[in-house]
Amino acid sequence: MSAIGFKNLNVLEDMLKVGWSPILIAVLKWMIVRYSKDHILITSAYREGDPGVHGINPLRGLDLRSTVFEDPEQVVEDINSHWKYDPSRPEMKVALLHDVGKGIHFHVQVHPNTIYKTKNVNL
């Protein structure tokens, strides 16, 4: 199984300040199992004062380094083909590949209504 890394100790410290959404934990576990040959590197998690999923307690958003994956776009497609962010808002996605000025990376987010699309799977 793959290891999880952290960009630096500040990222680790900040993400330990709050609880984690059980759904975010399930998505991260799914990624670790599915992409066990890749090293998952968390570059950002909880950010105090952030108005989005990075600032919610329990934590509902992570940023991950995308360059460790051979085909980051395929990873985003794979995640979103297995996870539905919120059935009532199909335009919202669990995984995005974007650049907000600090380099291209994965943004992984969940909602209390996020579901795994395949039935009978034990996470």
VMD Tcl script that draws the C-alpha trace (Angstrom):
set ca {
  {0.00 0.00 0.00}
  {1.14 3.53 -0.74}
  {2.39 5.97 1.80}
  {0.78 9.35 2.32}
  {3.15 12.27 2.41}
  {2.80 15.91 3.34}
  {4.24 18.91 1.53}
  {5.64 20.13 4.85}
  {4.99 19.95 8.58}
  {2.72 23.00 8.48}
  {0.27 21.11 6.23}
  {0.31 18.17 8.66}
  {-0.14 20.45 11.68}
  {-3.05 22.34 10.11}
  {-4.90 19.21 9.04}
  {-4.62 17.76 12.56}
  {-6.34 20.84 14.05}
  {-9.80 19.63 13.01}
  {-11.70 16.43 12.52}
  {-12.08 14.88 9.08}
  {-15.27 14.09 7.24}
  {-15.65 10.29 7.21}
  {-16.49 10.60 3.52}
  {-13.20 12.42 2.82}
  {-11.39 9.63 4.66}
  {-13.21 7.06 2.50}
  {-12.24 8.85 -0.73}
  {-8.60 9.09 0.38}
  {-8.54 5.37 1.34}
  {-10.08 4.51 -2.03}
  {-7.37 6.50 -3.80}
  {-4.61 4.82 -1.79}
  {-5.88 1.34 -2.67}
  {-6.62 2.19 -6.30}
  {-3.33 4.00 -6.90}
  {-1.05 2.03 -4.58}
  {1.95 2.45 -6.91}
  {1.77 6.24 -6.62}
  {2.78 8.30 -3.61}
  {-0.08 10.51 -2.46}
  {1.26 13.87 -1.33}
  {-1.09 16.21 0.52}
  {-0.12 19.80 -0.28}
  {-2.96 21.55 1.56}
  {-5.82 20.54 3.81}
  {-7.38 22.67 6.56}
  {-6.92 26.42 6.16}
  {-8.35 28.48 9.00}
  {-10.61 31.21 7.68}
  {-11.02 29.61 4.25}
  {-14.64 30.13 3.15}
  {-14.75 26.81 1.24}
  {-14.24 23.13 2.03}
  {-10.69 23.77 3.26}
  {-12.07 25.83 6.15}
  {-14.85 23.53 7.36}
  {-14.71 21.40 10.49}
  {-14.87 18.49 9.89}
  {-12.46 18.87 7.00}
  {-14.03 18.29 3.58}
  {-11.25 19.23 1.15}
  {-7.67 18.29 0.29}
  {-5.17 19.40 -2.31}
  {-2.87 16.69 -3.67}
  {0.21 16.88 -5.85}
  {-0.80 15.77 -9.34}
  {2.66 15.31 -10.85}
  {3.19 12.00 -9.04}
  {0.58 10.37 -11.28}
  {1.30 9.27 -14.87}
  {-2.00 10.65 -16.18}
  {-3.58 13.15 -13.76}
  {-6.56 13.84 -16.04}
  {-7.39 10.12 -16.09}
  {-7.21 10.03 -12.27}
  {-9.74 12.87 -12.03}
  {-12.04 11.06 -14.46}
  {-11.65 7.83 -12.48}
  {-12.48 9.48 -9.16}
  {-15.51 11.28 -10.57}
  {-16.76 8.13 -12.31}
  {-16.85 6.36 -8.93}
  {-17.85 9.18 -6.57}
  {-20.76 11.62 -6.84}
  {-20.27 14.89 -4.93}
  {-23.95 15.62 -4.34}
  {-26.70 13.84 -6.31}
  {-28.83 17.00 -6.23}
  {-26.00 19.01 -7.88}
  {-24.58 16.85 -10.69}
  {-22.39 19.72 -11.95}
  {-20.27 19.53 -8.76}
  {-17.35 17.08 -8.76}
  {-15.34 15.30 -6.09}
  {-12.06 15.76 -7.97}
  {-10.77 18.69 -9.99}
  {-7.44 19.26 -11.67}
  {-6.72 22.97 -11.56}
  {-4.25 25.76 -11.00}
  {-5.21 28.68 -8.80}
  {-1.81 30.32 -9.06}
  {0.35 27.83 -7.16}
  {0.69 25.13 -9.80}
  {-1.58 22.45 -11.19}
  {-2.86 20.05 -8.52}
  {-5.80 17.88 -7.53}
  {-8.52 19.41 -5.45}
  {-10.52 16.65 -3.75}
  {-13.70 17.67 -2.00}
  {-16.70 15.98 -0.44}
  {-20.15 16.97 0.77}
  {-22.31 15.29 3.42}
  {-24.31 13.83 0.50}
  {-21.27 12.45 -1.38}
  {-21.83 8.84 -2.38}
  {-19.83 6.00 -3.87}
  {-21.54 5.07 -7.13}
  {-20.93 1.30 -6.97}
  {-23.10 -0.66 -4.58}
  {-21.97 -3.32 -2.11}
  {-18.49 -1.94 -1.59}
  {-17.02 -1.99 1.87}
  {-14.91 1.13 2.49}
}
mol new
graphics top color blue
foreach p $ca { graphics top sphere $p radius 0.5 }
foreach p [lrange $ca 0 end-1] q [lrange $ca 1 end] { graphics top cylinder $p $q radius 0.2 }
display resetview
